[in-house]
Amino acid sequence: MTDFAIRPMTPADVDAAVDLALAQGWRNRRALYQLALQTTACQPLVGVVEGRVVATGLATASGAVGWLGALVVDEPMRGRGYGRAMTEELCRRLRDAGCATLSLVATPAGRPLYERLGFRLATHYHEMDADHLDRMPDPPAGARPRPLEPDDLSRVFELDRLATAEDRRAILGQLAAAGGWVLEGERDAGLRGFLLPSDRGFAAIVAPGFEDGLCLLDLHRHLTPPDGHARAGIPDANAAGLGELAARGWRESWLAPRMLLGPDVPWRPESIWGQINSAMG
């Protein structure tokens, strides 16, 4: 692989990275790459042969947990070890950033490689989608939804840390700059959940309360354009939520395996209702 070089992605690489992903059958990842390039916790990489981008990868350091994703290798260039080299470089960078546990969502094609590198299946995300809702949802008793304000961010970060066992302040701060919502208790003003829209119908949604999570998902559907689809990511442990979503017209599009390398993550999956995306958690 003497001709294969891995280096940081630059804004000048985005067009080539988007075209590479589209050519392999992935959706347009422009928004993902732009978010990664703006976020200090992220290290987007490209693999280059003779000046041409033939591979991509993304490392995101979220405190003790590091995510790797957006791994793409040009189909004619596969079988040369480029995918393994990119994966190992992402893992190295995350460990250097202090991540004890490495996490990813595996495709069927990539899973055998990850297993050879020591990753194990930890759980699944049930990726669900649903149509737009015309009506603003009625909030649960004692709660009110409202647009996110700058003073909410510290509480958003703490609620997210309790749910994910990750430090996602850098990424959530970037999403919050584009707007979001919180679900607040009417009497004590305690934060009961948050919704931060991401790209391609995803949204970071965290709520410890069952009815609160369902309300935020209905709000997510309401905020989604009429011609679009809202997406949710429900971990296996949130079985009650999965059953209720099916009854409300959500459709499962992918059973996404979450794999780990390193110590288990002391998260609270029943509090998680949506993902930033499959590459960042």
Buried (B, 14 or more C-beta within 10 A) or exposed (E): EEEBEBEEBEEEBBEBBBEBBBEEEBEEBBBBBBBBBEBEBBBBBBBBBEEEBBBBBBBBBBBBBBBBBBBBBBEEBBEBEBBBBBBEBBBEBBBEBEBBBBBBBBBEEBBEBBEEBEBEEBBBBBBBBBBBBEEEBEBBEEBEBEEBEEEBBEBBBEBBBEBBBBBBBBBBBBBBEEEBBBBBBEEEEEBBBBBBBBBBBBBBBBBBBBBBBBBBBBBBBBBBEEEBBBBBBBBBBBEEBBEBBEEBEBEBEBEBBBBBBBEEBEBBBBBBBBBBBBBBB
